[in-house]
Amino acid sequence: MSNGDLFYVCGSVLAVSAVLISFIGLRVKSFPGRFVPLVALWFVALVGASTTFAVLHAQDEERAKAAEDTAASELDEETEAQ
């Protein structure tokens, strides 16, 4: 799986989790109760993973764009030389 795919998966799980936890929190009066550390850890892990894979995906895109620009500039130089 690429970094972009992992970013989208983590981001989607984060969004779905936020909606589900909000729904549960509105329905259950005692929520999260003793599960506060677990819920907090879940969201910290998802935000950390999403952020990490977003940065890695951006770096991959930057490298791909630089390689594409280099190849295009070399092609232009060869065309001008002829």
N, CA, C and O atoms as a Maestro MAE file, in Angstrom:
{
 s_m_m2io_version
 :::
 2.0.0
}

f_m_ct {
 s_m_title
 :::
 protein
 m_atom[328] {
  # First column is atom index #
  i_m_mmod_type
  r_m_x_coord
  r_m_y_coord
  r_m_z_coord
  i_m_residue_number
  s_m_chain_name
  s_m_pdb_residue_name
  s_m_pdb_atom_name
  i_m_atomic_number
  :::
  1 25 0.840 -1.187 0.000 1 A "MET " " N  " 7
  2 3 0.000 0.000 0.000 1 A "MET " " CA " 6
  3 2 0.884 1.249 0.000 1 A "MET " " C  " 6
  4 15 1.901 1.304 0.691 1 A "MET " " O  " 8
  5 25 0.493 2.215 -0.760 2 A "SER " " N  " 7
  6 3 1.280 3.443 -0.818 2 A "SER " " CA " 6
  7 2 0.927 4.353 0.360 2 A "SER " " C  " 6
  8 15 -0.071 4.152 1.052 2 A "SER " " O  " 8
  9 25 1.771 5.349 0.561 3 A "ASN " " N  " 7
  10 3 1.519 6.303 1.640 3 A "ASN " " CA " 6
  11 2 0.209 7.054 1.423 3 A "ASN " " C  " 6
  12 15 -0.485 7.386 2.384 3 A "ASN " " O  " 8
  13 25 -0.125 7.317 0.175 4 A "GLY " " N  " 7
  14 3 -1.383 8.010 -0.125 4 A "GLY " " CA " 6
  15 2 -2.582 7.161 0.268 4 A "GLY " " C  " 6
  16 15 -3.543 7.662 0.852 4 A "GLY " " O  " 8
  17 25 -2.520 5.882 -0.051 5 A "ASP " " N  " 7
  18 3 -3.620 4.987 0.318 5 A "ASP " " CA " 6
  19 2 -3.772 4.895 1.836 5 A "ASP " " C  " 6
  20 15 -4.884 4.939 2.363 5 A "ASP " " O  " 8
  21 25 -2.641 4.767 2.531 6 A "LEU " " N  " 7
  22 3 -2.684 4.685 3.988 6 A "LEU " " CA " 6
  23 2 -3.218 5.976 4.606 6 A "LEU " " C  " 6
  24 15 -3.929 5.941 5.611 6 A "LEU " " O  " 8
  25 25 -2.874 7.114 4.004 7 A "PHE " " N  " 7
  26 3 -3.402 8.392 4.478 7 A "PHE " " CA " 6
  27 2 -4.920 8.433 4.349 7 A "PHE " " C  " 6
  28 15 -5.616 8.842 5.278 7 A "PHE " " O  " 8
  29 25 -5.428 8.011 3.200 8 A "TYR " " N  " 7
  30 3 -6.871 8.036 2.995 8 A "TYR " " CA " 6
  31 2 -7.592 7.052 3.915 8 A "TYR " " C  " 6
  32 15 -8.684 7.350 4.400 8 A "TYR " " O  " 8
  33 25 -7.001 5.894 4.158 9 A "VAL " " N  " 7
  34 3 -7.602 4.911 5.061 9 A "VAL " " CA " 6
  35 2 -7.644 5.465 6.488 9 A "VAL " " C  " 6
  36 15 -8.683 5.424 7.146 9 A "VAL " " O  " 8
  37 25 -6.507 5.980 6.958 10 A "CYS " " N  " 7
  38 3 -6.456 6.523 8.323 10 A "CYS " " CA " 6
  39 2 -7.392 7.719 8.482 10 A "CYS " " C  " 6
  40 15 -8.069 7.850 9.503 10 A "CYS " " O  " 8
  41 25 -7.430 8.574 7.494 11 A "GLY " " N  " 7
  42 3 -8.325 9.726 7.548 11 A "GLY " " CA " 6
  43 2 -9.785 9.320 7.562 11 A "GLY " " C  " 6
  44 15 -10.593 9.912 8.278 11 A "GLY " " O  " 8
  45 25 -10.122 8.320 6.778 12 A "SER " " N  " 7
  46 3 -11.504 7.834 6.750 12 A "SER " " CA " 6
  47 2 -11.891 7.187 8.074 12 A "SER " " C  " 6
  48 15 -12.985 7.420 8.590 12 A "SER " " O  " 8
  49 25 -10.995 6.379 8.620 13 A "VAL " " N  " 7
  50 3 -11.270 5.751 9.922 13 A "VAL " " CA " 6
  51 2 -11.406 6.820 10.999 13 A "VAL " " C  " 6
  52 15 -12.252 6.699 11.886 13 A "VAL " " O  " 8
  53 25 -10.596 7.850 10.933 14 A "LEU " " N  " 7
  54 3 -10.680 8.954 11.890 14 A "LEU " " CA " 6
  55 2 -12.028 9.659 11.799 14 A "LEU " " C  " 6
  56 15 -12.651 9.940 12.823 14 A "LEU " " O  " 8
  57 25 -12.479 9.945 10.592 15 A "ALA " " N  " 7
  58 3 -13.761 10.627 10.412 15 A "ALA " " CA " 6
  59 2 -14.932 9.764 10.889 15 A "ALA " " C  " 6
  60 15 -15.832 10.250 11.574 15 A "ALA " " O  " 8
  61 25 -14.912 8.497 10.524 16 A "VAL " " N  " 7
  62 3 -15.987 7.592 10.944 16 A "VAL " " CA " 6
  63 2 -15.981 7.433 12.463 16 A "VAL " " C  " 6
  64 15 -17.036 7.423 13.096 16 A "VAL " " O  " 8
  65 25 -14.796 7.311 13.037 17 A "SER " " N  " 7
  66 3 -14.694 7.185 14.491 17 A "SER " " CA " 6
  67 2 -15.242 8.417 15.196 17 A "SER " " C  " 6
  68 15 -15.933 8.301 16.208 17 A "SER " " O  " 8
  69 25 -14.942 9.575 14.674 18 A "ALA " " N  " 7
  70 3 -15.436 10.815 15.285 18 A "ALA " " CA " 6
  71 2 -16.957 10.865 15.274 18 A "ALA " " C  " 6
  72 15 -17.581 11.256 16.261 18 A "ALA " " O  " 8
  73 25 -17.544 10.472 14.165 19 A "VAL " " N  " 7
  74 3 -19.008 10.473 14.076 19 A "VAL " " CA " 6
  75 2 -19.608 9.446 15.035 19 A "VAL " " C  " 6
  76 15 -20.571 9.742 15.742 19 A "VAL " " O  " 8
  77 25 -19.041 8.243 15.060 20 A "LEU " " N  " 7
  78 3 -19.562 7.196 15.942 20 A "LEU " " CA " 6
  79 2 -19.409 7.560 17.417 20 A "LEU " " C  " 6
  80 15 -20.339 7.369 18.200 20 A "LEU " " O  " 8
  81 25 -18.262 8.077 17.796 21 A "ILE " " N  " 7
  82 3 -18.046 8.463 19.190 21 A "ILE " " CA " 6
  83 2 -18.970 9.615 19.571 21 A "ILE " " C  " 6
  84 15 -19.479 9.654 20.691 21 A "ILE " " O  " 8
  85 25 -19.188 10.535 18.667 22 A "SER " " N  " 7
  86 3 -20.128 11.633 18.931 22 A "SER " " CA " 6
  87 2 -21.536 11.099 19.124 22 A "SER " " C  " 6
  88 15 -22.244 11.519 20.039 22 A "SER " " O  " 8
  89 25 -21.937 10.186 18.276 23 A "PHE " " N  " 7
  90 3 -23.271 9.590 18.385 23 A "PHE " " CA " 6
  91 2 -23.424 8.846 19.705 23 A "PHE " " C  " 6
  92 15 -24.431 8.996 20.397 23 A "PHE " " O  " 8
  93 25 -22.420 8.045 20.050 24 A "ILE " " N  " 7
  94 3 -22.472 7.301 21.317 24 A "ILE " " CA " 6
  95 2 -22.479 8.274 22.495 24 A "ILE " " C  " 6
  96 15 -23.223 8.082 23.456 24 A "ILE " " O  " 8
  97 25 -21.657 9.308 22.421 25 A "GLY " " N  " 7
  98 3 -21.593 10.297 23.493 25 A "GLY " " CA " 6
  99 2 -22.896 11.033 23.704 25 A "GLY " " C  " 6
  100 15 -23.229 11.388 24.835 25 A "GLY " " O  " 8
  101 25 -23.640 11.269 22.637 26 A "LEU " " N  " 7
  102 3 -24.936 11.941 22.764 26 A "LEU " " CA " 6
  103 2 -26.021 11.005 23.299 26 A "LEU " " C  " 6
  104 15 -26.972 11.455 23.937 26 A "LEU " " O  " 8
  105 25 -25.878 9.719 23.040 27 A "ARG " " N  " 7
  106 3 -26.902 8.744 23.440 27 A "ARG " " CA " 6
  107 2 -26.692 8.178 24.840 27 A "ARG " " C  " 6
  108 15 -27.658 7.927 25.560 27 A "ARG " " O  " 8
  109 25 -25.446 7.978 25.223 28 A "VAL " " N  " 7
  110 3 -25.134 7.330 26.506 28 A "VAL " " CA " 6
  111 2 -24.655 8.400 27.483 28 A "VAL " " C  " 6
  112 15 -23.633 9.047 27.255 28 A "VAL " " O  " 8
  113 25 -25.385 8.578 28.550 29 A "LYS " " N  " 7
  114 3 -25.088 9.645 29.497 29 A "LYS " " CA " 6
  115 2 -23.750 9.465 30.195 29 A "LYS " " C  " 6
  116 15 -23.051 10.446 30.449 29 A "LYS " " O  " 8
  117 25 -23.380 8.228 30.509 30 A "SER " " N  " 7
  118 3 -22.155 7.979 31.268 30 A "SER " " CA " 6
  119 2 -20.918 7.803 30.381 30 A "SER " " C  " 6
  120 15 -19.838 7.508 30.892 30 A "SER " " O  " 8
  121 25 -21.055 7.977 29.080 31 A "PHE " " N  " 7
  122 3 -19.927 7.791 28.172 31 A "PHE " " CA " 6
  123 2 -19.007 8.991 28.240 31 A "PHE " " C  " 6
  124 15 -19.525 10.104 28.330 31 A "PHE " " O  " 8
  125 25 -17.729 8.871 28.206 32 A "PRO " " N  " 7
  126 3 -16.912 7.689 28.104 32 A "PRO " " CA " 6
  127 2 -16.575 7.073 29.459 32 A "PRO " " C  " 6
  128 15 -16.068 5.953 29.514 32 A "PRO " " O  " 8
  129 25 -16.847 7.782 30.545 33 A "GLY " " N  " 7
  130 3 -16.621 7.188 31.862 33 A "GLY " " CA " 6
  131 2 -15.195 6.705 32.031 33 A "GLY " " C  " 6
  132 15 -14.248 7.477 31.876 33 A "GLY " " O  " 8
  133 25 -15.042 5.442 32.345 34 A "ARG " " N  " 7
  134 3 -13.711 4.895 32.586 34 A "ARG " " CA " 6
  135 2 -12.939 4.635 31.299 34 A "ARG " " C  " 6
  136 15 -11.767 4.263 31.348 34 A "ARG " " O  " 8
  137 25 -13.577 4.825 30.154 35 A "PHE " " N  " 7
  138 3 -12.921 4.584 28.869 35 A "PHE " " CA " 6
  139 2 -12.253 5.835 28.289 35 A "PHE " " C  " 6
  140 15 -11.811 5.823 27.140 35 A "PHE " " O  " 8
  141 25 -12.178 6.908 29.074 36 A "VAL " " N  " 7
  142 3 -11.560 8.149 28.587 36 A "VAL " " CA " 6
  143 2 -10.148 7.908 28.055 36 A "VAL " " C  " 6
  144 15 -9.841 8.367 26.955 36 A "VAL " " O  " 8
  145 25 -9.278 7.210 28.784 37 A "PRO " " N  " 7
  146 3 -7.923 7.007 28.244 37 A "PRO " " CA " 6
  147 2 -7.915 6.217 26.931 37 A "PRO " " C  " 6
  148 15 -7.124 6.505 26.033 37 A "PRO " " O  " 8
  149 25 -8.788 5.234 26.827 38 A "LEU " " N  " 7
  150 3 -8.852 4.428 25.610 38 A "LEU " " CA " 6
  151 2 -9.330 5.265 24.416 38 A "LEU " " C  " 6
  152 15 -8.763 5.185 23.326 38 A "LEU " " O  " 8
  153 25 -10.362 6.054 24.631 39 A "VAL " " N  " 7
  154 3 -10.890 6.906 23.552 39 A "VAL " " CA " 6
  155 2 -9.844 7.947 23.150 39 A "VAL " " C  " 6
  156 15 -9.624 8.184 21.963 39 A "VAL " " O  " 8
  157 25 -9.205 8.562 24.134 40 A "ALA " " N  " 7
  158 3 -8.177 9.565 23.836 40 A "ALA " " CA " 6
  159 2 -7.009 8.941 23.083 40 A "ALA " " C  " 6
  160 15 -6.520 9.515 22.110 40 A "ALA " " O  " 8
  161 25 -6.561 7.780 23.522 41 A "LEU " " N  " 7
  162 3 -5.457 7.090 22.846 41 A "LEU " " CA " 6
  163 2 -5.820 6.717 21.419 41 A "LEU " " C  " 6
  164 15 -4.986 6.827 20.520 41 A "LEU " " O  " 8
  165 25 -7.054 6.276 21.201 42 A "TRP " " N  " 7
  166 3 -7.537 5.926 19.863 42 A "TRP " " CA " 6
  167 2 -7.424 7.121 18.923 42 A "TRP " " C  " 6
  168 15 -6.922 6.991 17.806 42 A "TRP " " O  " 8
  169 25 -7.894 8.296 19.377 43 A "PHE " " N  " 7
  170 3 -7.868 9.467 18.516 43 A "PHE " " CA " 6
  171 2 -6.455 10.021 18.343 43 A "PHE " " C  " 6
  172 15 -6.112 10.504 17.264 43 A "PHE " " O  " 8
  173 25 -5.641 9.958 19.382 44 A "VAL " " N  " 7
  174 3 -4.250 10.405 19.246 44 A "VAL " " CA " 6
  175 2 -3.528 9.537 18.222 44 A "VAL " " C  " 6
  176 15 -2.789 10.048 17.381 44 A "VAL " " O  " 8
  177 25 -3.741 8.226 18.293 45 A "ALA " " N  " 7
  178 3 -3.103 7.315 17.337 45 A "ALA " " CA " 6
  179 2 -3.577 7.585 15.909 45 A "ALA " " C  " 6
  180 15 -2.768 7.614 14.982 45 A "ALA " " O  " 8
  181 25 -4.874 7.780 15.731 46 A "LEU " " N  " 7
  182 3 -5.394 8.024 14.373 46 A "LEU " " CA " 6
  183 2 -4.933 9.365 13.814 46 A "LEU " " C  " 6
  184 15 -4.590 9.458 12.635 46 A "LEU " " O  " 8
  185 25 -4.920 10.395 14.639 47 A "VAL " " N  " 7
  186 3 -4.447 11.704 14.170 47 A "VAL " " CA " 6
  187 2 -2.960 11.631 13.841 47 A "VAL " " C  " 6
  188 15 -2.517 12.180 12.832 47 A "VAL " " O  " 8
  189 25 -2.192 10.955 14.689 48 A "GLY " " N  " 7
  190 3 -0.759 10.801 14.425 48 A "GLY " " CA " 6
  191 2 -0.486 10.028 13.147 48 A "GLY " " C  " 6
  192 15 0.369 10.417 12.352 48 A "GLY " " O  " 8
  193 25 -1.210 8.933 12.947 49 A "ALA " " N  " 7
  194 3 -1.030 8.134 11.732 49 A "ALA " " CA " 6
  195 2 -1.451 8.917 10.488 49 A "ALA " " C  " 6
  196 15 -0.754 8.900 9.474 49 A "ALA " " O  " 8
  197 25 -2.572 9.590 10.570 50 A "SER " " N  " 7
  198 3 -3.051 10.381 9.420 50 A "SER " " CA " 6
  199 2 -2.058 11.476 9.063 50 A "SER " " C  " 6
  200 15 -1.763 11.695 7.888 50 A "SER " " O  " 8
  201 25 -1.546 12.160 10.068 51 A "THR " " N  " 7
  202 3 -0.584 13.239 9.824 51 A "THR " " CA " 6
  203 2 0.716 12.686 9.239 51 A "THR " " C  " 6
  204 15 1.268 13.252 8.295 51 A "THR " " O  " 8
  205 25 1.191 11.601 9.791 52 A "THR " " N  " 7
  206 3 2.428 10.995 9.303 52 A "THR " " CA " 6
  207 2 2.303 10.582 7.839 52 A "THR " " C  " 6
  208 15 3.169 10.893 7.021 52 A "THR " " O  " 8
  209 25 1.224 9.882 7.518 53 A "PHE " " N  " 7
  210 3 1.066 9.428 6.138 53 A "PHE " " CA " 6
  211 2 0.761 10.582 5.181 53 A "PHE " " C  " 6
  212 15 1.074 10.491 3.994 53 A "PHE " " O  " 8
  213 25 0.161 11.654 5.673 54 A "ALA " " N  " 7
  214 3 -0.056 12.829 4.825 54 A "ALA " " CA " 6
  215 2 1.281 13.463 4.443 54 A "ALA " " C  " 6
  216 15 1.497 13.829 3.288 54 A "ALA " " O  " 8
  217 25 2.173 13.587 5.423 55 A "VAL " " N  " 7
  218 3 3.495 14.169 5.153 55 A "VAL " " CA " 6
  219 2 4.293 13.264 4.215 55 A "VAL " " C  " 6
  220 15 4.917 13.748 3.270 55 A "VAL " " O  " 8
  221 25 4.279 11.960 4.467 56 A "LEU " " N  " 7
  222 3 5.011 11.033 3.600 56 A "LEU " " CA " 6
  223 2 4.455 11.040 2.177 56 A "LEU " " C  " 6
  224 15 5.213 10.966 1.211 56 A "LEU " " O  " 8
  225 25 3.131 11.130 2.050 57 A "HIS " " N  " 7
  226 3 2.512 11.184 0.726 57 A "HIS " " CA " 6
  227 2 2.914 12.472 0.003 57 A "HIS " " C  " 6
  228 15 3.188 12.456 -1.197 57 A "HIS " " O  " 8
  229 25 2.945 13.568 0.730 58 A "ALA " " N  " 7
  230 3 3.348 14.841 0.121 58 A "ALA " " CA " 6
  231 2 4.801 14.771 -0.344 58 A "ALA " " C  " 6
  232 15 5.134 15.294 -1.407 58 A "ALA " " O  " 8
  233 25 5.663 14.135 0.437 59 A "GLN " " N  " 7
  234 3 7.064 13.992 0.031 59 A "GLN " " CA " 6
  235 2 7.181 13.114 -1.211 59 A "GLN " " C  " 6
  236 15 7.971 13.411 -2.107 59 A "GLN " " O  " 8
  237 25 6.407 12.043 -1.269 60 A "ASP " " N  " 7
  238 3 6.415 11.180 -2.455 60 A "ASP " " CA " 6
  239 2 5.972 11.954 -3.691 60 A "ASP " " C  " 6
  240 15 6.573 11.833 -4.759 60 A "ASP " " O  " 8
  241 25 4.924 12.743 -3.539 61 A "GLU " " N  " 7
  242 3 4.423 13.549 -4.661 61 A "GLU " " CA " 6
  243 2 5.464 14.577 -5.100 61 A "GLU " " C  " 6
  244 15 5.636 14.829 -6.293 61 A "GLU " " O  " 8
  245 25 6.152 15.163 -4.131 62 A "GLU " " N  " 7
  246 3 7.174 16.162 -4.454 62 A "GLU " " CA " 6
  247 2 8.325 15.523 -5.236 62 A "GLU " " C  " 6
  248 15 8.816 16.095 -6.209 62 A "GLU " " O  " 8
  249 25 8.748 14.338 -4.803 63 A "ARG " " N  " 7
  250 3 9.818 13.633 -5.519 63 A "ARG " " CA " 6
  251 2 9.383 13.256 -6.929 63 A "ARG " " C  " 6
  252 15 10.160 13.394 -7.873 63 A "ARG " " O  " 8
  253 25 8.162 12.787 -7.079 64 A "ALA " " N  " 7
  254 3 7.653 12.408 -8.399 64 A "ALA " " CA " 6
  255 2 7.576 13.626 -9.318 64 A "ALA " " C  " 6
  256 15 7.912 13.538 -10.499 64 A "ALA " " O  " 8
  257 25 7.142 14.744 -8.784 65 A "LYS " " N  " 7
  258 3 7.044 15.970 -9.580 65 A "LYS " " CA " 6
  259 2 8.436 16.451 -9.986 65 A "LYS " " C  " 6
  260 15 8.630 16.891 -11.120 65 A "LYS " " O  " 8
  261 25 9.405 16.371 -9.076 66 A "ALA " " N  " 7
  262 3 10.776 16.788 -9.395 66 A "ALA " " CA " 6
  263 2 11.372 15.894 -10.476 66 A "ALA " " C  " 6
  264 15 12.048 16.380 -11.383 66 A "ALA " " O  " 8
  265 25 11.126 14.595 -10.384 67 A "ALA " " N  " 7
  266 3 11.632 13.678 -11.410 67 A "ALA " " CA " 6
  267 2 10.981 13.961 -12.761 67 A "ALA " " C  " 6
  268 15 11.640 13.911 -13.800 67 A "ALA " " O  " 8
  269 25 9.699 14.254 -12.738 68 A "GLU " " N  " 7
  270 3 8.979 14.575 -13.974 68 A "GLU " " CA " 6
  271 2 9.512 15.863 -14.594 68 A "GLU " " C  " 6
  272 15 9.685 15.942 -15.810 68 A "GLU " " O  " 8
  273 25 9.772 16.872 -13.763 69 A "ASP " " N  " 7
  274 3 10.309 18.138 -14.258 69 A "ASP " " CA " 6
  275 2 11.718 17.959 -14.830 69 A "ASP " " C  " 6
  276 15 12.064 18.563 -15.845 69 A "ASP " " O  " 8
  277 25 12.520 17.131 -14.175 70 A "THR " " N  " 7
  278 3 13.877 16.867 -14.656 70 A "THR " " CA " 6
  279 2 13.834 16.168 -16.010 70 A "THR " " C  " 6
  280 15 14.577 16.526 -16.923 70 A "THR " " O  " 8
  281 25 12.973 15.182 -16.135 71 A "ALA " " N  " 7
  282 3 12.854 14.454 -17.402 71 A "ALA " " CA " 6
  283 2 12.362 15.382 -18.515 71 A "ALA " " C  " 6
  284 15 12.834 15.301 -19.649 71 A "ALA " " O  " 8
  285 25 11.428 16.248 -18.193 72 A "ALA " " N  " 7
  286 3 10.911 17.178 -19.202 72 A "ALA " " CA " 6
  287 2 11.983 18.178 -19.615 72 A "ALA " " C  " 6
  288 15 12.082 18.523 -20.793 72 A "ALA " " O  " 8
  289 25 12.783 18.646 -18.670 73 A "SER " " N  " 7
  290 3 13.820 19.612 -19.011 73 A "SER " " CA " 6
  291 2 14.918 18.960 -19.848 73 A "SER " " C  " 6
  292 15 15.463 19.596 -20.750 73 A "SER " " O  " 8
  293 25 15.252 17.692 -19.559 74 A "GLU " " N  " 7
  294 3 16.240 16.981 -20.375 74 A "GLU " " CA " 6
  295 2 15.730 16.772 -21.795 74 A "GLU " " C  " 6
  296 15 16.490 16.885 -22.757 74 A "GLU " " O  " 8
  297 25 14.449 16.471 -21.923 75 A "LEU " " N  " 7
  298 3 13.845 16.281 -23.235 75 A "LEU " " CA " 6
  299 2 13.872 17.590 -24.023 75 A "LEU " " C  " 6
  300 15 14.134 17.585 -25.226 75 A "LEU " " O  " 8
  301 25 13.602 18.704 -23.354 76 A "ASP " " N  " 7
  302 3 13.652 20.014 -24.010 76 A "ASP " " CA " 6
  303 2 15.064 20.346 -24.477 76 A "ASP " " C  " 6
  304 15 15.254 20.886 -25.566 76 A "ASP " " O  " 8
  305 25 16.045 20.022 -23.654 77 A "GLU " " N  " 7
  306 3 17.438 20.287 -24.029 77 A "GLU " " CA " 6
  307 2 17.845 19.463 -25.247 77 A "GLU " " C  " 6
  308 15 18.533 19.963 -26.137 77 A "GLU " " O  " 8
  309 25 17.418 18.198 -25.287 78 A "GLU " " N  " 7
  310 3 17.734 17.355 -26.434 78 A "GLU " " CA " 6
  311 2 17.054 17.866 -27.700 78 A "GLU " " C  " 6
  312 15 17.645 17.833 -28.779 78 A "GLU " " O  " 8
  313 25 15.833 18.333 -27.573 79 A "THR " " N  " 7
  314 3 15.086 18.851 -28.721 79 A "THR " " CA " 6
  315 2 15.726 20.125 -29.246 79 A "THR " " C  " 6
  316 15 15.817 20.320 -30.458 79 A "THR " " O  " 8
  317 25 16.169 20.992 -28.346 80 A "GLU " " N  " 7
  318 3 16.805 22.248 -28.759 80 A "GLU " " CA " 6
  319 2 18.165 22.010 -29.390 80 A "GLU " " C  " 6
  320 15 18.567 22.756 -30.282 80 A "GLU " " O  " 8
  321 25 18.881 20.988 -28.946 81 A "ALA " " N  " 7
  322 3 20.212 20.682 -29.476 81 A "ALA " " CA " 6
  323 2 20.137 20.191 -30.922 81 A "ALA " " C  " 6
  324 15 21.087 20.358 -31.687 81 A "ALA " " O  " 8
  325 25 19.023 19.597 -31.291 82 A "GLN " " N  " 7
  326 3 18.889 19.049 -32.646 82 A "GLN " " CA " 6
  327 2 18.522 20.140 -33.561 82 A "GLN " " C  " 6
  328 15 18.354 19.912 -34.759 82 A "GLN " " O  " 8
  :::
 }
 m_bond[327] {
  # First column is bond index #
  i_m_from
  i_m_to
  i_m_order
  :::
  1 1 2 1
  2 2 3 1
  3 3 4 2
  4 3 5 1
  5 5 6 1
  6 6 7 1
  7 7 8 2
  8 7 9 1
  9 9 10 1
  10 10 11 1
  11 11 12 2
  12 11 13 1
  13 13 14 1
  14 14 15 1
  15 15 16 2
  16 15 17 1
  17 17 18 1
  18 18 19 1
  19 19 20 2
  20 19 21 1
  21 21 22 1
  22 22 23 1
  23 23 24 2
  24 23 25 1
  25 25 26 1
  26 26 27 1
  27 27 28 2
  28 27 29 1
  29 29 30 1
  30 30 31 1
  31 31 32 2
  32 31 33 1
  33 33 34 1
  34 34 35 1
  35 35 36 2
  36 35 37 1
  37 37 38 1
  38 38 39 1
  39 39 40 2
  40 39 41 1
  41 41 42 1
  42 42 43 1
  43 43 44 2
  44 43 45 1
  45 45 46 1
  46 46 47 1
  47 47 48 2
  48 47 49 1
  49 49 50 1
  50 50 51 1
  51 51 52 2
  52 51 53 1
  53 53 54 1
  54 54 55 1
  55 55 56 2
  56 55 57 1
  57 57 58 1
  58 58 59 1
  59 59 60 2
  60 59 61 1
  61 61 62 1
  62 62 63 1
  63 63 64 2
  64 63 65 1
  65 65 66 1
  66 66 67 1
  67 67 68 2
  68 67 69 1
  69 69 70 1
  70 70 71 1
  71 71 72 2
  72 71 73 1
  73 73 74 1
  74 74 75 1
  75 75 76 2
  76 75 77 1
  77 77 78 1
  78 78 79 1
  79 79 80 2
  80 79 81 1
  81 81 82 1
  82 82 83 1
  83 83 84 2
  84 83 85 1
  85 85 86 1
  86 86 87 1
  87 87 88 2
  88 87 89 1
  89 89 90 1
  90 90 91 1
  91 91 92 2
  92 91 93 1
  93 93 94 1
  94 94 95 1
  95 95 96 2
  96 95 97 1
  97 97 98 1
  98 98 99 1
  99 99 100 2
  100 99 101 1
  101 101 102 1
  102 102 103 1
  103 103 104 2
  104 103 105 1
  105 105 106 1
  106 106 107 1
  107 107 108 2
  108 107 109 1
  109 109 110 1
  110 110 111 1
  111 111 112 2
  112 111 113 1
  113 113 114 1
  114 114 115 1
  115 115 116 2
  116 115 117 1
  117 117 118 1
  118 118 119 1
  119 119 120 2
  120 119 121 1
  121 121 122 1
  122 122 123 1
  123 123 124 2
  124 123 125 1
  125 125 126 1
  126 126 127 1
  127 127 128 2
  128 127 129 1
  129 129 130 1
  130 130 131 1
  131 131 132 2
  132 131 133 1
  133 133 134 1
  134 134 135 1
  135 135 136 2
  136 135 137 1
  137 137 138 1
  138 138 139 1
  139 139 140 2
  140 139 141 1
  141 141 142 1
  142 142 143 1
  143 143 144 2
  144 143 145 1
  145 145 146 1
  146 146 147 1
  147 147 148 2
  148 147 149 1
  149 149 150 1
  150 150 151 1
  151 151 152 2
  152 151 153 1
  153 153 154 1
  154 154 155 1
  155 155 156 2
  156 155 157 1
  157 157 158 1
  158 158 159 1
  159 159 160 2
  160 159 161 1
  161 161 162 1
  162 162 163 1
  163 163 164 2
  164 163 165 1
  165 165 166 1
  166 166 167 1
  167 167 168 2
  168 167 169 1
  169 169 170 1
  170 170 171 1
  171 171 172 2
  172 171 173 1
  173 173 174 1
  174 174 175 1
  175 175 176 2
  176 175 177 1
  177 177 178 1
  178 178 179 1
  179 179 180 2
  180 179 181 1
  181 181 182 1
  182 182 183 1
  183 183 184 2
  184 183 185 1
  185 185 186 1
  186 186 187 1
  187 187 188 2
  188 187 189 1
  189 189 190 1
  190 190 191 1
  191 191 192 2
  192 191 193 1
  193 193 194 1
  194 194 195 1
  195 195 196 2
  196 195 197 1
  197 197 198 1
  198 198 199 1
  199 199 200 2
  200 199 201 1
  201 201 202 1
  202 202 203 1
  203 203 204 2
  204 203 205 1
  205 205 206 1
  206 206 207 1
  207 207 208 2
  208 207 209 1
  209 209 210 1
  210 210 211 1
  211 211 212 2
  212 211 213 1
  213 213 214 1
  214 214 215 1
  215 215 216 2
  216 215 217 1
  217 217 218 1
  218 218 219 1
  219 219 220 2
  220 219 221 1
  221 221 222 1
  222 222 223 1
  223 223 224 2
  224 223 225 1
  225 225 226 1
  226 226 227 1
  227 227 228 2
  228 227 229 1
  229 229 230 1
  230 230 231 1
  231 231 232 2
  232 231 233 1
  233 233 234 1
  234 234 235 1
  235 235 236 2
  236 235 237 1
  237 237 238 1
  238 238 239 1
  239 239 240 2
  240 239 241 1
  241 241 242 1
  242 242 243 1
  243 243 244 2
  244 243 245 1
  245 245 246 1
  246 246 247 1
  247 247 248 2
  248 247 249 1
  249 249 250 1
  250 250 251 1
  251 251 252 2
  252 251 253 1
  253 253 254 1
  254 254 255 1
  255 255 256 2
  256 255 257 1
  257 257 258 1
  258 258 259 1
  259 259 260 2
  260 259 261 1
  261 261 262 1
  262 262 263 1
  263 263 264 2
  264 263 265 1
  265 265 266 1
  266 266 267 1
  267 267 268 2
  268 267 269 1
  269 269 270 1
  270 270 271 1
  271 271 272 2
  272 271 273 1
  273 273 274 1
  274 274 275 1
  275 275 276 2
  276 275 277 1
  277 277 278 1
  278 278 279 1
  279 279 280 2
  280 279 281 1
  281 281 282 1
  282 282 283 1
  283 283 284 2
  284 283 285 1
  285 285 286 1
  286 286 287 1
  287 287 288 2
  288 287 289 1
  289 289 290 1
  290 290 291 1
  291 291 292 2
  292 291 293 1
  293 293 294 1
  294 294 295 1
  295 295 296 2
  296 295 297 1
  297 297 298 1
  298 298 299 1
  299 299 300 2
  300 299 301 1
  301 301 302 1
  302 302 303 1
  303 303 304 2
  304 303 305 1
  305 305 306 1
  306 306 307 1
  307 307 308 2
  308 307 309 1
  309 309 310 1
  310 310 311 1
  311 311 312 2
  312 311 313 1
  313 313 314 1
  314 314 315 1
  315 315 316 2
  316 315 317 1
  317 317 318 1
  318 318 319 1
  319 319 320 2
  320 319 321 1
  321 321 322 1
  322 322 323 1
  323 323 324 2
  324 323 325 1
  325 325 326 1
  326 326 327 1
  327 327 328 2
  :::
 }
}
